[in-house]
Amino acid sequence: MTSLGTPHMILTARRMAWLRFRSNPVAIIGALMVLSVLFCVAFAPWIAPYPEHSGIVLDFSNRHTPPNADHWLGTDKVGRDILSRVIYGFRVSLLLVVGVLGVAVPVGAALGLCAGYFGGRAEFFITGFTNVMLAIPPLVMALAVGNILNPNLINAMIAIALLWWTWHARLVYRVAKSVAAEDYIEAARLAGATHWHILTREILPNCIAVISVKTTLDAAFIILFGATLSFLGLGVRPPTPDLGSMVADGRQFLPELWWGVLGPALGIFYVTLGFNLLGDGLRDMFDVEV
């Protein structure tokens, strides 16, 4: 892996990567699924049949209405349209992804770069601390944080981000350590390049591919993890529309009122499948191991 090369070679490499992605129908399907979710998130007030049902709305005359022409996924225990709440639930899920990865990726990448490039004590302490944190099951940490703090979206982000940076640190460390041993890195040092220049201009660009793939795949896991916390009552609390809490609300009426669980469950399945398919496509596109 090297940052050297002529513009023609770089352009050709990028085009080849794009052709690999475009020729993968599964990746295209995943990209379209993710784009459709992003579209719903951006235009939820105009797409949702009943946007007011994303908040505190009581309509007991339509309580537990099965799927029909007016309510495609039915209504919940207080008469709110489930489809509308699933669409707004995508917003909460993606906000959780942005919040967690917005912290985990920079922190993990910075620590991984320092450990892989500097080596010595930096490598010993960073990798040692990372391994200790990796030994803690994420769900156990999340449950502990959730019991200490009040259940809400911010605290759910904190609970997940406390451990999520470790995966990025270990991944970037592996790549950075390999790149740091290349001859052109030593040549940059002899030429008088600063550590900052080498880290940000020589090593980091070689980590972008694995970071991109890992981040995309992580989005699916974070959404599923956040839904699990909400299902257990330690994540987003009602009336905020969250897919996990909607499943928890609907399960008490199973099996007769099955649509209360089916709608949000399909929403979780759809968005996580989309990110997973897209991540697999990016992995084939960049030809990297994550």
RAMOUR-V818641 format. One record per residue. N is the residue number from 1. RES is the residue in one letter. SS is DSSP state (a for helix, b for strand, c for the rest). PSI is psi in degrees with one decimal (* if undefined). Layout:
n=(N;N)
res=(RES;RES)
ss=(SS;SS)
psi=(PSI;PSI)
//
This chain:
n=(1;2;3;4;5;6;7;8;9;10;11;12;13;14;15;16;17;18;19;20;21;22;23;24;25;26;27;28;29;30;31;32;33;34;35;36;37;38;39;40;41;42;43;44;45;46;47;48;49;50;51;52;53;54;55;56;57;58;59;60;61;62;63;64;65;66;67;68;69;70;71;72;73;74;75;76;77;78;79;80;81;82;83;84;85;86;87;88;89;90;91;92;93;94;95;96;97;98;99;100;101;102;103;104;105;106;107;108;109;110;111;112;113;114;115;116;117;118;119;120;121;122;123;124;125;126;127;128;129;130;131;132;133;134;135;136;137;138;139;140;141;142;143;144;145;146;147;148;149;150;151;152;153;154;155;156;157;158;159;160;161;162;163;164;165;166;167;168;169;170;171;172;173;174;175;176;177;178;179;180;181;182;183;184;185;186;187;188;189;190;191;192;193;194;195;196;197;198;199;200;201;202;203;204;205;206;207;208;209;210;211;212;213;214;215;216;217;218;219;220;221;222;223;224;225;226;227;228;229;230;231;232;233;234;235;236;237;238;239;240;241;242;243;244;245;246;247;248;249;250;251;252;253;254;255;256;257;258;259;260;261;262;263;264;265;266;267;268;269;270;271;272;273;274;275;276;277;278;279;280;281;282;283;284;285;286;287;288;289;290)
res=(M;T;S;L;G;T;P;H;M;I;L;T;A;R;R;M;A;W;L;R;F;R;S;N;P;V;A;I;I;G;A;L;M;V;L;S;V;L;F;C;V;A;F;A;P;W;I;A;P;Y;P;E;H;S;G;I;V;L;D;F;S;N;R;H;T;P;P;N;A;D;H;W;L;G;T;D;K;V;G;R;D;I;L;S;R;V;I;Y;G;F;R;V;S;L;L;L;V;V;G;V;L;G;V;A;V;P;V;G;A;A;L;G;L;C;A;G;Y;F;G;G;R;A;E;F;F;I;T;G;F;T;N;V;M;L;A;I;P;P;L;V;M;A;L;A;V;G;N;I;L;N;P;N;L;I;N;A;M;I;A;I;A;L;L;W;W;T;W;H;A;R;L;V;Y;R;V;A;K;S;V;A;A;E;D;Y;I;E;A;A;R;L;A;G;A;T;H;W;H;I;L;T;R;E;I;L;P;N;C;I;A;V;I;S;V;K;T;T;L;D;A;A;F;I;I;L;F;G;A;T;L;S;F;L;G;L;G;V;R;P;P;T;P;D;L;G;S;M;V;A;D;G;R;Q;F;L;P;E;L;W;W;G;V;L;G;P;A;L;G;I;F;Y;V;T;L;G;F;N;L;L;G;D;G;L;R;D;M;F;D;V;E;V)
ss=(c;c;c;c;c;c;a;a;a;a;a;a;a;a;a;a;a;a;a;a;a;a;c;c;a;a;a;a;a;a;a;a;a;a;a;a;a;a;a;a;a;a;c;a;a;a;a;c;c;c;a;a;a;a;c;c;c;c;c;a;a;a;c;c;c;c;c;c;c;c;c;c;c;c;b;c;c;c;c;c;b;a;a;a;a;a;a;a;a;a;a;a;a;a;a;a;a;a;a;a;a;a;a;a;a;a;a;a;a;a;a;a;a;a;a;a;a;a;c;a;a;a;a;a;a;a;a;a;a;a;a;a;a;a;c;c;c;a;a;a;a;a;a;a;a;a;a;a;c;c;c;c;a;a;a;a;a;a;a;a;a;a;a;a;a;a;a;a;a;a;a;a;a;a;a;a;a;a;a;a;c;c;a;a;a;a;a;a;a;a;c;c;c;c;a;a;a;a;a;a;a;a;a;a;a;a;a;a;a;a;a;a;a;a;a;a;a;a;a;a;a;a;a;a;a;a;a;a;a;a;a;c;c;c;c;c;c;c;c;c;c;c;a;a;a;a;a;a;a;a;a;c;c;c;c;c;c;c;a;a;a;a;a;a;a;a;a;a;a;a;a;a;a;a;a;a;a;a;a;a;a;a;a;a;a;a;c;c;c;c)
psi=(124.7;152.5;-1.6;157.4;154.2;157.3;-36.0;-41.8;-41.6;-43.8;-41.4;-43.0;-42.4;-39.8;-38.7;-40.0;-42.5;-38.5;-37.2;-40.7;-45.2;-28.8;-0.8;101.2;-31.5;-41.1;-40.0;-42.1;-44.0;-42.1;-41.5;-37.2;-44.4;-42.0;-37.9;-37.2;-43.8;-37.5;-43.5;-38.9;-43.5;-34.5;30.0;-43.6;-25.0;-22.8;-41.2;131.1;-34.8;78.2;-27.1;-18.0;0.3;-10.5;-148.6;96.8;131.4;122.2;74.9;-15.5;-22.6;21.8;131.0;42.5;129.0;165.0;131.9;-170.3;-30.1;-33.1;95.0;-32.5;12.5;-172.1;164.7;-162.7;-14.3;14.5;11.9;143.5;121.9;-39.6;-44.3;-40.8;-30.7;-43.1;-45.3;-26.1;-29.9;-35.4;-45.4;-42.7;-45.5;-31.5;-38.0;-42.8;-47.5;-43.0;-44.9;-51.4;-25.8;-22.9;-47.4;-42.1;-51.3;-42.9;-49.3;-42.6;-42.3;-45.5;-41.2;-40.5;-46.0;-43.2;-42.4;-32.3;-48.6;-33.9;-157.6;-134.6;-38.4;-45.1;-42.4;-49.5;-41.1;-47.6;-36.1;-46.1;-38.0;-43.7;-37.0;-44.3;-34.0;-23.1;-14.9;122.7;130.0;-39.4;-36.2;-44.5;-43.8;-40.6;-39.0;-46.9;-40.3;-31.7;-25.2;-43.6;163.0;133.6;116.5;-179.9;-43.2;-46.5;-30.6;-39.5;-45.2;-44.4;-39.9;-41.3;-24.1;-28.1;-18.9;-26.6;-24.7;-38.4;-38.7;-36.6;-44.8;-39.2;-48.1;-35.8;-43.0;-43.3;-44.5;-39.6;-38.2;-43.9;-36.5;-20.6;-2.5;153.7;-36.0;-21.9;-42.5;-38.0;-37.9;-39.0;-46.8;-28.3;-4.5;12.9;142.2;162.8;-40.4;-42.8;-45.3;-42.6;-46.3;-28.5;-20.9;-44.9;-46.1;-43.8;-28.6;-12.5;-10.4;-40.9;-50.1;-33.8;-41.9;-45.1;-46.5;-41.8;-41.3;-45.0;-36.3;-33.0;-41.9;-43.7;-37.7;-41.4;-45.4;-38.9;-42.9;-38.3;-36.3;-43.9;-43.5;-37.2;-36.0;-0.6;16.6;10.9;-132.7;133.8;149.7;153.8;4.7;126.8;110.6;137.4;-39.6;-44.7;-29.2;-39.0;-41.7;-38.7;-36.8;-20.6;-25.4;-13.5;9.0;152.4;-5.9;-48.4;64.0;-26.6;-19.0;-26.3;-35.3;-45.0;-60.1;-31.6;-41.4;-35.9;-44.9;-45.3;-43.4;-49.3;-38.3;-38.5;-40.7;-46.8;-36.8;-44.1;-40.2;-42.2;-40.4;-37.6;-41.5;-35.8;-42.0;-35.0;-46.3;-12.0;56.3;161.7;129.0;*)
//
